């Protein structure tokens, strides 16, 4: 995960042996990416950020082309194509030209294609960029299913925080070419401090002093009629806070719970938000361009 | 071999599917055949040849359509680059040389088909094929032109990022190659400085080779043509392969 230009695609390109690293070592499935290129290539499947299908060929032919390039024998090839096209629900459209496909269908086909030679690792470079929310959810479901059913390591890059949060067991935050944090989404979020509960009440002072007596209390801040309480597991403590105020006859106007998101994590590690990063980075133009390409 | 065949197959499939491309690239050669052929037939007699001008012209126009189709097929890898398909091919565990050879053979095949269509068409305009051997000789030279110039297209396309350079190649490479090849005029009567230019134009040997096959007479010995063109094809395939290998995606 990281902003545009952080080095996500460059990292993937290097791991996929398309780009020579200027320095350092890396290995995929135990094979050195500089000296054992062919073995690395056999071990990985990849879905590029930009579409990489032949539009003038049918879905089946695109799959078949891939299978032949990876020297999969004909019998296995035909079987695999059928199985994978069913998995991504494109078997009915297998004889249609790819140029008639929507953006989401193309993505699905690319994912199926990337799995054909049974790679140990599947790289997905921004798999949902430029897709509508519905299609995005759909793709997420496929990705989750794949990692379970196919027992394949999936490495995906994204700059959508929720995508990383929802799909990934481990998240690395990359910025300016360096990985600055690597952990489970949960640990990353917990690592920057617990949840925040903000209570609005006319009698902030006394409520605060009542809450501070409890052992689960970590710290709090007060601002006019708002108290912000820092706790672990906010959901469990909202009710308690409500009960305390009720017991002490303190009126509550509103309660909001804020769980730290990966966005907060990112902010914590880089000192700025991804949105700020993107302002003026030409992202919009790029998106329009991509949308046009995908049609 | 599988890989070369796979790339070849894709090229041929794409070609056969794009009807507009087939018809579109027939337009210019047929136009040349009709206008030059009929327009100049009565005013030009080719020295040293008893044939009509139109029969002299036909091998030149066949060579022309092979030339244009093959360069275009080679240049096509720019589209593959832009539409991202090339990456899919390059990330597979196959050598780039295989990919380049598949592409070259595919381009040469489509160019040969295109040339044959023109040849068949020309039969209706008074053209003829002298013998089976002659026909095979003509095909051999068409294949050699196809291989050379698809490889040339790939060589040009490899370092190019987009199609902006295409016009440049058309105007400064392809048209001069065609114009200087003696496709539309006999080279033996040219002033010396121009004649030497035609001798360094590889297409000259292709045109003369096809002419030797179809008409049975030519201004350059067919064997000379054969070796000159095989040499050029080999050179271009090596150069194209080298540049394709160095290409960045």
HADDOCK unambig.tbl for C-alpha pairs under 7 A between the chains (distance, minus, plus):
assign (segid A and resid 16 and name CA) (segid B and resid 91 and name CA) 6.89 0.50 0.50
assign (segid A and resid 18 and name CA) (segid B and resid 91 and name CA) 6.64 0.50 0.50
assign (segid A and resid 38 and name CA) (segid B and resid 93 and name CA) 4.91 0.50 0.50
assign (segid A and resid 41 and name CA) (segid B and resid 91 and name CA) 6.49 0.50 0.50
assign (segid A and resid 41 and name CA) (segid B and resid 92 and name CA) 6.04 0.50 0.50
assign (segid A and resid 41 and name CA) (segid B and resid 93 and name CA) 5.34 0.50 0.50
assign (segid A and resid 42 and name CA) (segid B and resid 93 and name CA) 6.05 0.50 0.50
assign (segid A and resid 50 and name CA) (segid B and resid 84 and name CA) 6.46 0.50 0.50
assign (segid A and resid 51 and name CA) (segid B and resid 83 and name CA) 6.77 0.50 0.50
assign (segid A and resid 51 and name CA) (segid B and resid 84 and name CA) 5.92 0.50 0.50
assign (segid A and resid 52 and name CA) (segid B and resid 83 and name CA) 6.24 0.50 0.50
assign (segid A and resid 52 and name CA) (segid B and resid 84 and name CA) 4.27 0.50 0.50
assign (segid A and resid 52 and name CA) (segid B and resid 85 and name CA) 4.25 0.50 0.50
assign (segid A and resid 52 and name CA) (segid B and resid 88 and name CA) 6.24 0.50 0.50
assign (segid A and resid 53 and name CA) (segid B and resid 85 and name CA) 5.50 0.50 0.50
assign (segid A and resid 54 and name CA) (segid B and resid 85 and name CA) 6.08 0.50 0.50
assign (segid A and resid 56 and name CA) (segid B and resid 14 and name CA) 6.33 0.50 0.50
assign (segid A and resid 65 and name CA) (segid B and resid 6 and name CA) 6.54 0.50 0.50
assign (segid A and resid 68 and name CA) (segid B and resid 3 and name CA) 6.80 0.50 0.50
assign (segid A and resid 68 and name CA) (segid B and resid 6 and name CA) 6.55 0.50 0.50
assign (segid A and resid 69 and name CA) (segid B and resid 3 and name CA) 5.62 0.50 0.50
assign (segid A and resid 69 and name CA) (segid B and resid 92 and name CA) 6.55 0.50 0.50
assign (segid A and resid 70 and name CA) (segid B and resid 92 and name CA) 6.51 0.50 0.50
assign (segid A and resid 70 and name CA) (segid B and resid 93 and name CA) 6.59 0.50 0.50
